[in-house]
C-alpha cells in the first residue's frame, strides 16, 4: 500500500471513530496523525483534500451542497499553502 | 462591526455564492479572502473555524455526524498550526 493510501486509511479510521465517540483518544489520534503529516511536509490543503476523500467515502450520499462547501474550503487552503511556501522561500533566502 | 464578524460575513456570502453557482468568480473570491487572511496572520485552523461557523449558519439542520467531522478536521489543523508556529520561531532564531 502506498503512503497516500495508508494516510487516507488511517485518517478515515480515526475520523469514523471520532464521529462515533467524540472521545479524547480520537482527538489524540488527530493530533498524532497531524504531526506525522507535518514531518512529511504535507501542506494544510492536502489535509483538507484527505478529509474530503474520507468524508465522501464514509458518507457516499452526502449532499452536493456540503461537497461544494468543502471544495470552497479546499480552495482557500490552496491559496494559503501557496503563500506559505512563498513566505518559506523568502525566509530561506534570508538565512 | 468588528473584524471577525466582517470576515465571517464575507466568507459566508462567498461560500453561499460558490455553493449556488460553482463559478470562477466565487473561486477567485476564495483566493482573495484567503490572501487577506494571510496578511492578517490568520492561521489555517482559524479558516476552518470560520468555515464551520459559516456552514452551520447556512445549514442549521446539518447532521451531527458532519459537524463532528468538521471538528475533527479543526483538531488536525490546530496541531498543524501549533507546529507551524514552533517552526517559525526556530527559523527566526536562526536569523
N, CA and C atoms of all chains as a GROMACS GRO file, in nm:
protein
  570
    1UNK      N    1   0.085  -0.120   0.000
    1UNK     CA    2   0.000   0.000   0.000
    1UNK      C    3   0.089   0.126   0.000
    2UNK      N    4   0.059   0.220  -0.091
    2UNK     CA    5   0.145   0.339  -0.093
    2UNK      C    6   0.108   0.433   0.022
    3UNK      N    7   0.192   0.537   0.040
    3UNK     CA    8   0.177   0.623   0.158
    3UNK      C    9   0.043   0.697   0.162
    4UNK      N   10   0.004   0.754   0.046
    4UNK     CA   11  -0.120   0.832   0.044
    4UNK      C   12  -0.239   0.744   0.082
    5UNK      N   13  -0.241   0.623   0.026
    5UNK     CA   14  -0.350   0.530   0.058
    5UNK      C   15  -0.349   0.496   0.207
    6UNK      N   16  -0.229   0.476   0.262
    6UNK     CA   17  -0.218   0.442   0.405
    6UNK      C   18  -0.263   0.560   0.490
    7UNK      N   19  -0.223   0.684   0.452
    7UNK     CA   20  -0.266   0.803   0.525
    7UNK      C   21  -0.418   0.816   0.524
    8UNK      N   22  -0.476   0.795   0.404
    8UNK     CA   23  -0.622   0.806   0.391
    8UNK      C   24  -0.692   0.703   0.478
    9UNK      N   25  -0.638   0.581   0.477
    9UNK     CA   26  -0.698   0.473   0.556
    9UNK      C   27  -0.694   0.507   0.706
   10UNK      N   28  -0.578   0.555   0.750
   10UNK     CA   29  -0.563   0.592   0.891
   10UNK      C   30  -0.653   0.710   0.928
   11UNK      N   31  -0.652   0.813   0.842
   11UNK     CA   32  -0.733   0.932   0.869
   11UNK      C   33  -0.881   0.893   0.878
   12UNK      N   34  -0.924   0.811   0.781
   12UNK     CA   35  -1.066   0.771   0.775
   12UNK      C   36  -1.105   0.692   0.900
   13UNK      N   37  -1.018   0.603   0.943
   13UNK     CA   38  -1.047   0.521   1.063
   13UNK      C   39  -1.059   0.610   1.186
   14UNK      N   40  -0.968   0.706   1.200
   14UNK     CA   41  -0.971   0.797   1.314
   14UNK      C   42  -1.095   0.886   1.310
   15UNK      N   43  -1.125   0.935   1.189
   15UNK     CA   44  -1.241   1.024   1.171
   15UNK      C   45  -1.370   0.950   1.208
   16UNK      N   46  -1.383   0.827   1.157
   16UNK     CA   47  -1.503   0.748   1.187
   16UNK      C   48  -1.516   0.726   1.338
   17UNK      N   49  -1.404   0.695   1.399
   17UNK     CA   50  -1.405   0.672   1.544
   17UNK      C   51  -1.445   0.799   1.620
   18UNK      N   52  -1.393   0.913   1.574
   18UNK     CA   53  -1.428   1.039   1.640
   18UNK      C   54  -1.576   1.072   1.623
   19UNK      N   55  -1.629   1.050   1.501
   19UNK     CA   56  -1.772   1.078   1.476
   19UNK      C   57  -1.858   0.992   1.568
   20UNK      N   58  -1.816   0.866   1.589
   20UNK     CA   59  -1.896   0.774   1.672
   20UNK      C   60  -1.883   0.804   1.820
   21UNK      N   61  -1.765   0.846   1.865
   21UNK     CA   62  -1.743   0.855   2.010
   21UNK      C   63  -1.712   0.995   2.064
   22UNK      N   64  -1.654   1.081   1.981
   22UNK     CA   65  -1.603   1.213   2.024
   22UNK      C   66  -1.518   1.202   2.151
   23UNK      N   67  -1.442   1.096   2.161
   23UNK     CA   68  -1.362   1.078   2.283
   23UNK      C   69  -1.222   1.139   2.270
   24UNK      N   70  -1.157   1.151   2.384
   24UNK     CA   71  -1.023   1.211   2.391
   24UNK      C   72  -0.922   1.132   2.308
   25UNK      N   73  -0.942   0.998   2.308
   25UNK     CA   74  -0.846   0.912   2.236
   25UNK      C   75  -0.844   0.946   2.086
   26UNK      N   76  -0.962   0.970   2.030
   26UNK     CA   77  -0.967   1.004   1.886
   26UNK      C   78  -0.904   1.141   1.862
   27UNK      N   79  -0.926   1.234   1.956
   27UNK     CA   80  -0.866   1.367   1.939
   27UNK      C   81  -0.714   1.357   1.946
   28UNK      N   82  -0.666   1.271   2.036
   28UNK     CA   83  -0.523   1.248   2.047
   28UNK      C   84  -0.471   1.189   1.915
   29UNK      N   85  -0.552   1.100   1.857
   29UNK     CA   86  -0.518   1.042   1.727
   29UNK      C   87  -0.506   1.149   1.620
   30UNK      N   88  -0.599   1.247   1.623
   30UNK     CA   89  -0.597   1.358   1.527
   30UNK      C   90  -0.466   1.435   1.540
   31UNK      N   91  -0.427   1.459   1.665
   31UNK     CA   92  -0.303   1.532   1.692
   31UNK      C   93  -0.183   1.455   1.637
   32UNK      N   94  -0.182   1.323   1.663
   32UNK     CA   95  -0.069   1.240   1.620
   32UNK      C   96  -0.058   1.231   1.468
   33UNK      N   97  -0.173   1.212   1.402
   33UNK     CA   98  -0.169   1.197   1.256
   33UNK      C   99  -0.127   1.331   1.193
   34UNK      N  100  -0.172   1.439   1.255
   34UNK     CA  101  -0.136   1.572   1.208
   34UNK      C  102   0.016   1.592   1.218
   35UNK      N  103   0.073   1.549   1.331
   35UNK     CA  104   0.218   1.562   1.349
   35UNK      C  105   0.295   1.479   1.246
   36UNK      N  106   0.240   1.360   1.215
   36UNK     CA  107   0.309   1.277   1.116
   36UNK      C  108   0.302   1.341   0.977
   37UNK      N  109   0.190   1.412   0.948
   37UNK     CA  110   0.177   1.483   0.820
   37UNK      C  111   0.281   1.595   0.811
   38UNK      N  112   0.297   1.665   0.923
   38UNK     CA  113   0.392   1.778   0.925
   38UNK      C  114   0.533   1.728   0.894
   39UNK      N  115   0.568   1.614   0.957
   39UNK     CA  116   0.701   1.557   0.933
   39UNK      C  117   0.722   1.525   0.786
   40UNK      N  118   0.614   1.490   0.717
   40UNK     CA  119   0.624   1.456   0.574
   40UNK      C  120   0.607   1.580   0.486
   41UNK      N  121   0.609   1.700   0.547
   41UNK     CA  122   0.590   1.827   0.474
   41UNK      C  123   0.459   1.833   0.397
   42UNK      N  124   0.355   1.776   0.455
   42UNK     CA  125   0.223   1.782   0.391
   42UNK      C  126   0.160   1.917   0.425
   43UNK      N  127   0.111   1.986   0.322
   43UNK     CA  128   0.052   2.120   0.340
   43UNK      C  129  -0.092   2.110   0.390
   44UNK      N  130  -0.142   2.219   0.451
   44UNK     CA  131  -0.279   2.214   0.505
   44UNK      C  132  -0.385   2.176   0.401
   45UNK      N  133  -0.369   2.223   0.278
   45UNK     CA  134  -0.473   2.190   0.178
   45UNK      C  135  -0.476   2.041   0.147
   46UNK      N  136  -0.361   1.974   0.166
   46UNK     CA  137  -0.360   1.830   0.141
   46UNK      C  138  -0.437   1.756   0.250
   47UNK      N  139  -0.434   1.812   0.372
   47UNK     CA  140  -0.513   1.752   0.480
   47UNK      C  141  -0.662   1.771   0.450
   48UNK      N  142  -0.698   1.891   0.402
   48UNK     CA  143  -0.839   1.916   0.367
   48UNK      C  144  -0.880   1.821   0.254
   49UNK      N  145  -0.792   1.799   0.158
   49UNK     CA  146  -0.822   1.708   0.049
   49UNK      C  147  -0.843   1.564   0.100
   50UNK      N  148  -0.759   1.522   0.191
   50UNK     CA  149  -0.771   1.390   0.253
   50UNK      C  150  -0.904   1.380   0.328
   51UNK      N  151  -0.938   1.489   0.397
   51UNK     CA  152  -1.065   1.494   0.472
   51UNK      C  153  -1.184   1.478   0.377
   52UNK      N  154  -1.179   1.548   0.263
   52UNK     CA  155  -1.288   1.539   0.165
   52UNK      C  156  -1.301   1.395   0.114
   53UNK      N  157  -1.188   1.334   0.082
   53UNK     CA  158  -1.192   1.195   0.034
   53UNK      C  159  -1.251   1.102   0.140
   54UNK      N  160  -1.205   1.120   0.266
   54UNK     CA  161  -1.252   1.034   0.374
   54UNK      C  162  -1.402   1.050   0.396
   55UNK      N  163  -1.447   1.176   0.400
   55UNK     CA  164  -1.588   1.203   0.433
   55UNK      C  165  -1.681   1.156   0.320
   56UNK      N  166  -1.635   1.166   0.194
   56UNK     CA  167  -1.722   1.120   0.085
   56UNK      C  168  -1.723   0.967   0.076
   57UNK      N  169  -1.616   0.903   0.126
   57UNK     CA  170  -1.619   0.757   0.132
   57UNK      C  171  -1.707   0.709   0.248
   58UNK      N  172  -1.703   0.782   0.360
   58UNK     CA  173  -1.784   0.744   0.476
   58UNK      C  174  -1.933   0.776   0.452
   59UNK      N  175  -1.959   0.887   0.379
   59UNK     CA  176  -2.098   0.930   0.354
   59UNK      C  177  -2.119   0.948   0.204
   60UNK      N  178  -2.135   0.836   0.131
   60UNK     CA  179  -2.148   0.848  -0.015
   60UNK      C  180  -2.271   0.928  -0.058
   61UNK      N  181  -2.372   0.940   0.031
   61UNK     CA  182  -2.492   1.015  -0.006
   61UNK      C  183  -2.489   1.160   0.044
   62UNK      N  184  -2.372   1.207   0.080
   62UNK     CA  185  -2.357   1.344   0.130
   62UNK      C  186  -2.413   1.444   0.029
   63UNK      N  187  -2.486   1.544   0.079
   63UNK     CA  188  -2.550   1.640  -0.013
   63UNK      C  189  -2.445   1.714  -0.097
   64UNK      N  190  -2.486   1.748  -0.218
   64UNK     CA  191  -2.393   1.819  -0.308
   64UNK      C  192  -2.350   1.952  -0.249
   65UNK      N  193  -2.443   2.020  -0.180
   65UNK     CA  194  -2.410   2.150  -0.119
   65UNK      C  195  -2.291   2.137  -0.025
   66UNK      N  196  -2.292   2.032   0.057
   66UNK     CA  197  -2.184   2.016   0.155
   66UNK      C  198  -2.053   1.981   0.084
   67UNK      N  199  -2.064   1.903  -0.025
   67UNK     CA  200  -1.943   1.873  -0.103
   67UNK      C  201  -1.886   2.000  -0.166
   68UNK      N  202  -1.975   2.085  -0.221
   68UNK     CA  203  -1.929   2.211  -0.279
   68UNK      C  204  -1.863   2.297  -0.171
   69UNK      N  205  -1.925   2.299  -0.054
   69UNK     CA  206  -1.872   2.380   0.057
   69UNK      C  207  -1.730   2.335   0.092
   70UNK      N  208  -1.708   2.204   0.094
   70UNK     CA  209  -1.574   2.154   0.128
   70UNK      C  210  -1.473   2.190   0.019
   71UNK      N  211  -1.520   2.190  -0.107
   71UNK     CA  212  -1.430   2.230  -0.216
   71UNK      C  213  -1.391   2.378  -0.205
   72UNK      N  214  -1.485   2.458  -0.157
   72UNK     CA  215  -1.456   2.601  -0.136
   72UNK      C  216  -1.348   2.617  -0.028
   73UNK      N  217  -1.363   2.541   0.079
   73UNK     CA  218  -1.262   2.545   0.187
   73UNK      C  219  -1.126   2.502   0.133
   74UNK      N  220  -1.128   2.398   0.050
   74UNK     CA  221  -1.003   2.350  -0.011
   74UNK      C  222  -0.937   2.462  -0.092
   75UNK      N  223  -1.020   2.536  -0.167
   75UNK     CA  224  -0.968   2.645  -0.249
   75UNK      C  225  -0.899   2.752  -0.162
   76UNK      N  226  -0.962   2.789  -0.050
   76UNK     CA  227  -0.899   2.890   0.037
   76UNK      C  228  -0.766   2.836   0.090
   77UNK      N  229  -0.761   2.706   0.117
   77UNK     CA  230  -0.638   2.647   0.171
   77UNK      C  231  -0.528   2.639   0.067
   78UNK      N  232  -0.566   2.619  -0.060
   78UNK     CA  233  -0.465   2.614  -0.166
   78UNK      C  234  -0.392   2.748  -0.174
   79UNK      N  235  -0.467   2.857  -0.174
   79UNK     CA  236  -0.405   2.990  -0.176
   79UNK      C  237  -0.316   3.007  -0.054
   80UNK      N  238  -0.367   2.960   0.059
   80UNK     CA  239  -0.293   2.971   0.183
   80UNK      C  240  -0.159   2.897   0.175
   81UNK      N  241  -0.166   2.775   0.123
   81UNK     CA  242  -0.046   2.692   0.109
   81UNK      C  243   0.057   2.755   0.016
   82UNK      N  244   0.008   2.812  -0.095
   82UNK     CA  245   0.098   2.877  -0.191
   82UNK      C  246   0.170   2.995  -0.126
   83UNK      N  247   0.092   3.080  -0.059
   83UNK     CA  248   0.151   3.198   0.006
   83UNK      C  249   0.250   3.154   0.114
   84UNK      N  250   0.215   3.046   0.184
   84UNK     CA  251   0.302   2.994   0.288
   84UNK      C  252   0.436   2.949   0.229
   85UNK      N  253   0.430   2.882   0.115
   85UNK     CA  254   0.553   2.836   0.050
   85UNK      C  255   0.639   2.954   0.005
   86UNK      N  256   0.574   3.059  -0.048
   86UNK     CA  257   0.648   3.180  -0.088
   86UNK      C  258   0.719   3.241   0.032
   87UNK      N  259   0.646   3.245   0.143
   87UNK     CA  260   0.700   3.301   0.267
   87UNK      C  261   0.822   3.221   0.313
   88UNK      N  262   0.810   3.088   0.304
   88UNK     CA  263   0.921   2.999   0.342
   88UNK      C  264   1.044   3.025   0.255
   89UNK      N  265   1.019   3.040   0.124
   89UNK     CA  266   1.129   3.062   0.030
   89UNK      C  267   1.202   3.192   0.063
   90UNK      N  268   1.124   3.296   0.092
   90UNK     CA  269   1.183   3.424   0.130
   90UNK      C  270   1.269   3.410   0.255
   91UNK      N  271   1.213   3.341   0.354
   91UNK     CA  272   1.284   3.318   0.480
   91UNK      C  273   1.417   3.246   0.456
   92UNK      N  274   1.409   3.142   0.370
   92UNK     CA  275   1.530   3.064   0.342
   92UNK      C  276   1.636   3.148   0.272
   93UNK      N  277   1.592   3.240   0.187
   93UNK     CA  278   1.686   3.330   0.118
   93UNK      C  279   1.758   3.420   0.218
   94UNK      N  280   1.686   3.450   0.327
   94UNK     CA  281   1.743   3.539   0.429
   94UNK      C  282   1.846   3.468   0.516
   95UNK      N  283   1.846   3.334   0.514
   95UNK     CA  284   1.937   3.260   0.603
   95UNK      C  285   2.081   3.267   0.556
   96UNK      N  286  -1.896   4.706   1.310
   96UNK     CA  287  -1.879   4.561   1.306
   96UNK      C  288  -1.730   4.526   1.326
   97UNK      N  289  -1.701   4.433   1.416
   97UNK     CA  290  -1.558   4.402   1.436
   97UNK      C  291  -1.506   4.312   1.322
   98UNK      N  292  -1.375   4.295   1.321
   98UNK     CA  293  -1.312   4.228   1.207
   98UNK      C  294  -1.358   4.084   1.189
   99UNK      N  295  -1.365   4.008   1.299
   99UNK     CA  296  -1.403   3.867   1.287
   99UNK      C  297  -1.544   3.855   1.230
  100UNK      N  298  -1.633   3.939   1.278
  100UNK     CA  299  -1.771   3.936   1.227
  100UNK      C  300  -1.774   3.971   1.078
  101UNK      N  301  -1.693   4.069   1.038
  101UNK     CA  302  -1.688   4.110   0.897
  101UNK      C  303  -1.630   3.996   0.812
  102UNK      N  304  -1.524   3.931   0.862
  102UNK     CA  305  -1.464   3.818   0.790
  102UNK      C  306  -1.566   3.706   0.772
  103UNK      N  307  -1.638   3.676   0.880
  103UNK     CA  308  -1.739   3.568   0.874
  103UNK      C  309  -1.847   3.603   0.773
  104UNK      N  310  -1.892   3.729   0.776
  104UNK     CA  311  -1.998   3.772   0.684
  104UNK      C  312  -1.950   3.758   0.538
  105UNK      N  313  -1.827   3.803   0.511
  105UNK     CA  314  -1.773   3.793   0.375
  105UNK      C  315  -1.754   3.648   0.333
  106UNK      N  316  -1.697   3.568   0.424
  106UNK     CA  317  -1.671   3.428   0.392
  106UNK      C  318  -1.803   3.357   0.362
  107UNK      N  319  -1.903   3.384   0.446
  107UNK     CA  320  -2.033   3.317   0.432
  107UNK      C  321  -2.099   3.355   0.299
  108UNK      N  322  -2.090   3.483   0.262
  108UNK     CA  323  -2.150   3.529   0.136
  108UNK      C  324  -2.083   3.462   0.017
  109UNK      N  325  -1.949   3.454   0.022
  109UNK     CA  326  -1.875   3.390  -0.088
  109UNK      C  327  -1.906   3.241  -0.095
  110UNK      N  328  -1.910   3.178   0.023
  110UNK     CA  329  -1.937   3.034   0.029
  110UNK      C  330  -2.075   3.003  -0.029
  111UNK      N  331  -2.176   3.083   0.014
  111UNK     CA  332  -2.313   3.061  -0.037
  111UNK      C  333  -2.316   3.077  -0.189
  112UNK      N  334  -2.247   3.179  -0.236
  112UNK     CA  335  -2.244   3.203  -0.380
  112UNK      C  336  -2.177   3.086  -0.454
  113UNK      N  337  -2.068   3.035  -0.395
  113UNK     CA  338  -2.000   2.922  -0.458
  113UNK      C  339  -2.088   2.797  -0.460
  114UNK      N  340  -2.157   2.772  -0.349
  114UNK     CA  341  -2.245   2.654  -0.342
  114UNK      C  342  -2.353   2.663  -0.450
  115UNK      N  343  -2.406   2.786  -0.471
  115UNK     CA  344  -2.514   2.804  -0.569
  115UNK      C  345  -2.466   2.799  -0.714
  116UNK      N  346  -2.345   2.848  -0.738
  116UNK     CA  347  -2.303   2.866  -0.878
  116UNK      C  348  -2.180   2.785  -0.920
  117UNK      N  349  -2.091   2.756  -0.824
  117UNK     CA  350  -1.959   2.695  -0.853
  117UNK      C  351  -1.887   2.767  -0.968
  118UNK      N  352  -1.902   2.898  -0.973
  118UNK     CA  353  -1.839   2.971  -1.084
  118UNK      C  354  -1.697   3.018  -1.048
  119UNK      N  355  -1.626   3.060  -1.153
  119UNK     CA  356  -1.488   3.106  -1.138
  119UNK      C  357  -1.478   3.227  -1.046
  120UNK      N  358  -1.582   3.313  -1.055
  120UNK     CA  359  -1.581   3.437  -0.976
  120UNK      C  360  -1.576   3.406  -0.826
  121UNK      N  361  -1.654   3.306  -0.785
  121UNK     CA  362  -1.654   3.270  -0.642
  121UNK      C  363  -1.520   3.210  -0.602
  122UNK      N  364  -1.461   3.132  -0.693
  122UNK     CA  365  -1.330   3.073  -0.662
  122UNK      C  366  -1.224   3.182  -0.649
  123UNK      N  367  -1.236   3.282  -0.736
  123UNK     CA  368  -1.146   3.396  -0.728
  123UNK      C  369  -1.166   3.467  -0.593
  124UNK      N  370  -1.292   3.476  -0.551
  124UNK     CA  371  -1.324   3.536  -0.420
  124UNK      C  372  -1.258   3.458  -0.307
  125UNK      N  373  -1.259   3.324  -0.320
  125UNK     CA  374  -1.196   3.239  -0.217
  125UNK      C  375  -1.047   3.270  -0.208
  126UNK      N  376  -0.986   3.287  -0.325
  126UNK     CA  377  -0.843   3.317  -0.332
  126UNK      C  378  -0.814   3.453  -0.266
  127UNK      N  379  -0.899   3.550  -0.298
  127UNK     CA  380  -0.877   3.685  -0.245
  127UNK      C  381  -0.896   3.692  -0.093
  128UNK      N  382  -1.001   3.625  -0.044
  128UNK     CA  383  -1.028   3.630   0.100
  128UNK      C  384  -0.916   3.557   0.175
  129UNK      N  385  -0.868   3.451   0.114
  129UNK     CA  386  -0.759   3.374   0.173
  129UNK      C  387  -0.633   3.462   0.184
  130UNK      N  388  -0.606   3.537   0.078
  130UNK     CA  389  -0.490   3.627   0.080
  130UNK      C  390  -0.504   3.734   0.187
  131UNK      N  391  -0.627   3.784   0.205
  131UNK     CA  392  -0.647   3.887   0.309
  131UNK      C  393  -0.628   3.826   0.448
  132UNK      N  394  -0.664   3.698   0.465
  132UNK     CA  395  -0.645   3.629   0.594
  132UNK      C  396  -0.495   3.615   0.624
  133UNK      N  397  -0.419   3.581   0.518
  133UNK     CA  398  -0.275   3.562   0.535
  133UNK      C  399  -0.209   3.691   0.581
  134UNK      N  400  -0.252   3.802   0.519
  134UNK     CA  401  -0.197   3.933   0.557
  134UNK      C  402  -0.223   3.964   0.704
  135UNK      N  403  -0.335   3.914   0.754
  135UNK     CA  404  -0.369   3.937   0.896
  135UNK      C  405  -0.310   3.830   0.987
  136UNK      N  406  -0.222   3.745   0.935
  136UNK     CA  407  -0.160   3.636   1.011
  136UNK      C  408  -0.261   3.537   1.069
  137UNK      N  409  -0.367   3.515   0.995
  137UNK     CA  410  -0.467   3.418   1.041
  137UNK      C  411  -0.418   3.278   1.005
  138UNK      N  412  -0.421   3.189   1.103
  138UNK     CA  413  -0.370   3.052   1.084
  138UNK      C  414  -0.476   2.964   1.016
  139UNK      N  415  -0.429   2.853   0.952
  139UNK     CA  416  -0.525   2.768   0.881
  139UNK      C  417  -0.642   2.719   0.968
  140UNK      N  418  -0.615   2.689   1.096
  140UNK     CA  419  -0.725   2.638   1.178
  140UNK      C  420  -0.833   2.744   1.200
  141UNK      N  421  -0.791   2.872   1.193
  141UNK     CA  422  -0.892   2.977   1.210
  141UNK      C  423  -0.983   2.986   1.088
  142UNK      N  424  -0.926   2.953   0.970
  142UNK     CA  425  -1.010   2.950   0.849
  142UNK      C  426  -1.109   2.834   0.861
  143UNK      N  427  -1.061   2.718   0.909
  143UNK     CA  428  -1.151   2.604   0.927
  143UNK      C  429  -1.261   2.640   1.028
  144UNK      N  430  -1.224   2.711   1.132
  144UNK     CA  431  -1.321   2.753   1.232
  144UNK      C  432  -1.427   2.846   1.171
  145UNK      N  433  -1.382   2.939   1.090
  145UNK     CA  434  -1.471   3.032   1.020
  145UNK      C  435  -1.564   2.953   0.927
  146UNK      N  436  -1.508   2.853   0.860
  146UNK     CA  437  -1.585   2.768   0.769
  146UNK      C  438  -1.696   2.694   0.847
  147UNK      N  439  -1.660   2.641   0.963
  147UNK     CA  440  -1.759   2.568   1.045
  147UNK      C  441  -1.872   2.663   1.086
  148UNK      N  442  -1.835   2.782   1.130
  148UNK     CA  443  -1.939   2.880   1.169
  148UNK      C  444  -2.029   2.913   1.052
  149UNK      N  445  -1.967   2.938   0.935
  149UNK     CA  446  -2.045   2.977   0.817
  149UNK      C  447  -2.140   2.865   0.775
  150UNK      N  448  -2.088   2.742   0.772
  150UNK     CA  449  -2.168   2.629   0.722
  150UNK      C  450  -2.283   2.596   0.820
  151UNK      N  451  -2.258   2.611   0.949
  151UNK     CA  452  -2.367   2.581   1.044
  151UNK      C  453  -2.472   2.693   1.044
  152UNK      N  454  -2.430   2.814   1.006
  152UNK     CA  455  -2.531   2.920   0.992
  152UNK      C  456  -2.612   2.902   0.863
  153UNK      N  457  -2.543   2.858   0.756
  153UNK     CA  458  -2.614   2.837   0.628
  153UNK      C  459  -2.703   2.713   0.632
  154UNK      N  460  -2.657   2.610   0.708
  154UNK     CA  461  -2.733   2.484   0.717
  154UNK      C  462  -2.756   2.447   0.863
  155UNK      N  463  -2.853   2.515   0.927
  155UNK     CA  464  -2.873   2.490   1.070
  155UNK      C  465  -2.915   2.346   1.102
  156UNK      N  466  -2.967   2.274   1.000
  156UNK     CA  467  -3.010   2.136   1.025
  156UNK      C  468  -2.904   2.034   0.982
  157UNK      N  469  -2.782   2.080   0.965
  157UNK     CA  470  -2.672   1.992   0.925
  157UNK      C  471  -2.659   1.875   1.023
  158UNK      N  472  -2.638   1.754   0.969
  158UNK     CA  473  -2.632   1.635   1.056
  158UNK      C  474  -2.518   1.647   1.157
  159UNK      N  475  -2.540   1.589   1.273
  159UNK     CA  476  -2.437   1.594   1.378
  159UNK      C  477  -2.308   1.528   1.333
  160UNK      N  478  -2.321   1.419   1.256
  160UNK     CA  479  -2.202   1.348   1.207
  160UNK      C  480  -2.111   1.444   1.130
  161UNK      N  481  -2.172   1.523   1.042
  161UNK     CA  482  -2.092   1.614   0.959
  161UNK      C  483  -2.029   1.724   1.046
  162UNK      N  484  -2.103   1.767   1.147
  162UNK     CA  485  -2.047   1.867   1.239
  162UNK      C  486  -1.928   1.809   1.316
  163UNK      N  487  -1.943   1.685   1.363
  163UNK     CA  488  -1.832   1.620   1.434
  163UNK      C  489  -1.711   1.606   1.340
  164UNK      N  490  -1.740   1.569   1.214
  164UNK     CA  491  -1.632   1.550   1.117
  164UNK      C  492  -1.554   1.681   1.100
  165UNK      N  493  -1.626   1.793   1.095
  165UNK     CA  494  -1.558   1.922   1.077
  165UNK      C  495  -1.476   1.957   1.201
  166UNK      N  496  -1.526   1.919   1.317
  166UNK     CA  497  -1.448   1.944   1.439
  166UNK      C  498  -1.319   1.862   1.442
  167UNK      N  499  -1.326   1.742   1.385
  167UNK     CA  500  -1.207   1.658   1.377
  167UNK      C  501  -1.103   1.724   1.286
  168UNK      N  502  -1.150   1.775   1.172
  168UNK     CA  503  -1.060   1.846   1.080
  168UNK      C  504  -0.997   1.966   1.150
  169UNK      N  505  -1.080   2.038   1.226
  169UNK     CA  506  -1.029   2.154   1.302
  169UNK      C  507  -0.917   2.112   1.396
  170UNK      N  508  -0.937   1.998   1.462
  170UNK     CA  509  -0.837   1.948   1.556
  170UNK      C  510  -0.703   1.918   1.487
  171UNK      N  511  -0.710   1.855   1.370
  171UNK     CA  512  -0.584   1.828   1.298
  171UNK      C  513  -0.516   1.959   1.261
  172UNK      N  514  -0.597   2.061   1.228
  172UNK     CA  515  -0.540   2.190   1.187
  172UNK      C  516  -0.479   2.265   1.305
  173UNK      N  517  -0.538   2.247   1.424
  173UNK     CA  518  -0.484   2.313   1.543
  173UNK      C  519  -0.342   2.262   1.569
  174UNK      N  520  -0.323   2.131   1.566
  174UNK     CA  521  -0.189   2.075   1.583
  174UNK      C  522  -0.096   2.128   1.476
  175UNK      N  523  -0.149   2.134   1.354
  175UNK     CA  524  -0.069   2.179   1.242
  175UNK      C  525  -0.023   2.324   1.265
  176UNK      N  526  -0.118   2.408   1.308
  176UNK     CA  527  -0.087   2.549   1.333
  176UNK      C  528   0.017   2.566   1.443
  177UNK      N  529   0.004   2.486   1.549
  177UNK     CA  530   0.100   2.494   1.660
  177UNK      C  531   0.240   2.457   1.615
  178UNK      N  532   0.249   2.346   1.543
  178UNK     CA  533   0.380   2.301   1.494
  178UNK      C  534   0.439   2.404   1.399
  179UNK      N  535   0.352   2.462   1.317
  179UNK     CA  536   0.396   2.564   1.223
  179UNK      C  537   0.455   2.685   1.296
  180UNK      N  538   0.390   2.726   1.404
  180UNK     CA  539   0.439   2.839   1.482
  180UNK      C  540   0.575   2.808   1.545
  181UNK      N  541   0.588   2.684   1.596
  181UNK     CA  542   0.717   2.643   1.654
  181UNK      C  543   0.828   2.649   1.548
  182UNK      N  544   0.794   2.602   1.430
  182UNK     CA  545   0.888   2.601   1.318
  182UNK      C  546   0.931   2.744   1.284
  183UNK      N  547   0.831   2.834   1.282
  183UNK     CA  548   0.860   2.975   1.254
  183UNK      C  549   0.954   3.034   1.358
  184UNK      N  550   0.929   3.003   1.485
  184UNK     CA  551   1.011   3.055   1.594
  184UNK      C  552   1.155   3.008   1.578
  185UNK      N  553   1.171   2.880   1.546
  185UNK     CA  554   1.305   2.825   1.523
  185UNK      C  555   1.377   2.899   1.411
  186UNK      N  556   1.302   2.917   1.301
  186UNK     CA  557   1.357   2.987   1.185
  186UNK      C  558   1.403   3.128   1.224
  187UNK      N  559   1.319   3.195   1.301
  187UNK     CA  560   1.352   3.332   1.341
  187UNK      C  561   1.476   3.337   1.429
  188UNK      N  562   1.491   3.234   1.513
  188UNK     CA  563   1.610   3.228   1.600
  188UNK      C  564   1.736   3.211   1.516
  189UNK      N  565   1.719   3.143   1.399
  189UNK     CA  566   1.835   3.119   1.313
  189UNK      C  567   1.877   3.245   1.237
  190UNK      N  568   1.787   3.345   1.231
  190UNK     CA  569   1.819   3.465   1.152
  190UNK      C  570   1.923   3.553   1.220
   0.00000   0.00000   0.00000
